[in-house]
Amino acid sequence: MNFTLDQLLALDAIARTGSFASAASELHKVPSAVSYSIQGLESALGVDVFDRSRRKAVLTPAGQRLLDASREVLDQARMLERVAFQLHDGWEPELHVVVDGALPMNAIIRCIRRFSDPDVPTALRLNVEYQEGVVDRFEESKGDLALVIGFDGNGDDDGYDCTPLADLELLLVASPEHPLASEVVTAENRKEHAELVVRDSSPRFDRRSKASFMGNTNVVFLSDFHSKRIALVEAAGYGWIPRHFIEDDLREGRLVVLEAETSTWTYSPQIVVRKGHSLGRAGQLFLDTMHSVAT
C-alpha cells in the first residue's frame, strides 16, 4: 500500500478547511506534520496533490480524484473503528456533534461538562454552524449527530432519523431608540433601515449571501447571534433573534418587539442521526444529557 490513513486524513482535512494550518488545528498536529504527510503521499503516488502556485490549498485534478476515492476509504475505516470500539466496551473514540448556533446552549454546555468526566473516554468534537451550514458540515465531515432548527428531511426514505427538541421562538425586535420602534413595520418602511442577519455558514454562501428572512436587500450580515444582539441593542438595525438571547433585554426595555404583520416565528428543532448509524455509549450519553436538561 502506497499511502497511510494519516495521509488521507490530512488530505481530507485540508480540502474541507481550505488550508494546511486549519487542517493541522483540526487534527491536533503542527502544520509541518500535515505538510510532511502530504509530501509523503505525493512522493509515494508520484503525483502532485495540491497546486503549489496558489496561495490557498487548491487541489490538482489528480488530487481531486484521489480525494474522492480516499473519502470512501476513510468512511470504511471510521466504520471499522466504531465497530471495534463498540465490540470492546461500547465507547466511541470520538463523538462529532454539529449544532445550530441559534439553539440555547445550556443543554450543550451540560453535555460538554459531562464529557469532561474521567469516566467518559470519548473525545467530544463540537462544531457550531448556522442554518444550512449545519447539515453541510454534518454531511461533509460525517458527523454523528446534528442539532438543527430547520430541517425538511423528515420523510420515511430520506436516510435520517429525527427526534424533536423544544420549539424555538424568534422575535422581530429593535432598540426602542430605533425609528421602526415607533412605527408599524411594512414592506416599504423597512427598506429604509438595515436588517441585521446572521450569515448562513454554508460554503455555498461565501461569495453570495442568500436572501434575508424578510427578503430585504438592505442587509448587514453578522457572524453570530451574540454580535447581532449587541448591534440590536445599539440601534444599528432591526432583525429576528431567538427569544432566549434577549429575555433580559426585553424585560429591562433595551429591546422591544416590533409591530408588524408577523413579529414572531417558531421553529421545531430536531436531533438528526443517519439511518443505520448506530450510536455507541457516548452518543447515547449525549442524547440522554440533552433530554435531561430539556425536561
CORGIUR-V232830 format. One record per residue. N is the residue number from 1. RES is the residue in one letter. OMEGA is omega in whole degrees, -180 to 180 (* if undefined). NEAR is the number of other C-alpha atoms within 10 Angstrom. Layout:
BEGIN
n res omega near
N RES OMEGA NEAR
N RES OMEGA NEAR
END
This chain:
BEGIN
n res omega near
1 M -175 4
2 N -179 10
3 F 177 15
4 T 177 11
5 L 177 12
6 D 178 15
7 Q 179 20
8 L 176 21
9 L 178 20
10 A 178 24
11 L -180 27
12 D -178 21
13 A 179 21
14 I -179 24
15 A -178 19
16 R -174 15
17 T 175 15
18 G 179 15
19 S 178 16
20 F -178 23
21 A 179 17
22 S 177 17
23 A 179 24
24 A 179 20
25 S -180 14
26 E -177 14
27 L -180 15
28 H 177 10
29 K 174 14
30 V -179 14
31 P -179 17
32 S 179 12
33 A 178 13
34 V 178 25
35 S 179 19
36 Y 179 13
37 S -179 20
38 I 177 24
39 Q 178 17
40 G 178 16
41 L 180 22
42 E -180 18
43 S -178 14
44 A -176 12
45 L 179 13
46 G 178 10
47 V 173 14
48 D -179 17
49 V -180 24
50 F 177 22
51 D -175 14
52 R 179 12
53 S -180 8
54 R 176 9
55 R 178 8
56 K 179 12
57 A -178 18
58 V -179 18
59 L 168 21
60 T 175 15
61 P 178 13
62 A 178 12
63 G 179 19
64 Q 178 16
65 R 179 12
66 L 179 18
67 L -179 19
68 D -180 11
69 A -176 12
70 S -180 18
71 R 174 17
72 E 179 10
73 V -179 14
74 L 177 16
75 D 179 13
76 Q 179 12
77 A 179 13
78 R 178 13
79 M 179 12
80 L 179 12
81 E 178 14
82 R -180 21
83 V -178 16
84 A -179 15
85 F 180 14
86 Q 176 17
87 L -178 11
88 H 179 10
89 D 174 10
90 G -179 15
91 W 174 23
92 E 176 23
93 P 179 17
94 E 174 15
95 L -178 21
96 H -177 17
97 V 177 23
98 V -172 27
99 V 171 25
100 D -176 23
101 G 176 20
102 A -175 24
103 L 174 22
104 P -174 14
105 M -176 13
106 N 179 12
107 A 179 17
108 I 179 17
109 I 177 12
110 R 178 15
111 C 179 19
112 I 179 17
113 R -179 10
114 R -178 16
115 F 175 19
116 S 178 13
117 D 180 10
118 P -177 8
119 D 177 8
120 V -175 15
121 P -176 14
122 T 174 18
123 A 178 16
124 L 174 21
125 R -174 14
126 L 175 16
127 N 176 16
128 V 178 18
129 E -178 25
130 Y 175 25
131 Q -176 20
132 E 177 19
133 G -180 22
134 V -178 26
135 V 177 23
136 D 180 18
137 R 179 23
138 F -178 23
139 E -173 14
140 E -178 11
141 S 179 16
142 K 179 14
143 G 179 20
144 D -178 20
145 L 171 22
146 A 175 25
147 L -171 26
148 V 178 28
149 I 180 25
150 G -176 15
151 F -177 18
152 D 179 7
153 G -177 13
154 N 176 14
155 G -176 10
156 D -172 8
157 D -175 9
158 D 178 11
159 G -179 14
160 Y 168 17
161 D -175 18
162 C 177 20
163 T -176 13
164 P 170 13
165 L 179 17
166 A 180 13
167 D 179 13
168 L -178 17
169 E 174 16
170 L 180 19
171 L 175 20
172 L -169 21
173 V 172 27
174 A 172 28
175 S 175 24
176 P 177 19
177 E -180 15
178 H -179 20
179 P -179 16
180 L -180 22
181 A -179 18
182 S -180 11
183 E 168 13
184 V -176 12
185 V 178 18
186 T 178 12
187 A -178 12
188 E -173 8
189 N 179 12
190 R 179 20
191 K -178 15
192 E -173 13
193 H -179 17
194 A 171 18
195 E -179 24
196 L -173 25
197 V 172 22
198 V -175 22
199 R 171 21
200 D -174 22
201 S 176 21
202 S 178 17
203 P 180 13
204 R -176 13
205 F 178 13
206 D -176 11
207 R -178 7
208 R -178 8
209 S 178 14
210 K -175 12
211 A 178 11
212 S -178 19
213 F -177 10
214 M 178 11
215 G -179 12
216 N 175 16
217 T 177 14
218 N -169 14
219 V 170 18
220 V -178 17
221 F 177 15
222 L -172 15
223 S -177 14
224 D -176 18
225 F 178 20
226 H 176 16
227 S 178 12
228 K 179 24
229 R 180 23
230 I 180 11
231 A 178 18
232 L -179 25
233 V -179 22
234 E 176 16
235 A 178 18
236 A -180 18
237 G 178 24
238 Y 177 30
239 G 179 26
240 W 179 25
241 I 178 24
242 P -177 21
243 R -173 19
244 H 178 15
245 F -167 17
246 I -179 20
247 E -179 11
248 D -179 12
249 D 177 15
250 L -178 15
251 R -177 10
252 E 172 10
253 G 178 11
254 R 175 17
255 L 177 26
256 V 175 21
257 V -176 18
258 L 177 23
259 E -178 16
260 A 178 14
261 E 174 10
262 T 180 10
263 S 174 15
264 T 179 17
265 W -176 13
266 T 173 12
267 Y 176 16
268 S -177 14
269 P -179 21
270 Q 168 20
271 I -174 21
272 V 175 24
273 V 176 20
274 R 174 19
275 K -179 12
276 G 178 9
277 H -176 14
278 S 178 14
279 L 175 21
280 G -177 19
281 R -179 17
282 A 178 21
283 G 179 21
284 Q 177 13
285 L 179 16
286 F -180 23
287 L -180 16
288 D 179 13
289 T 177 17
290 M -176 19
291 H 179 13
292 S 177 11
293 V -177 12
294 A -178 11
295 T * 6
END
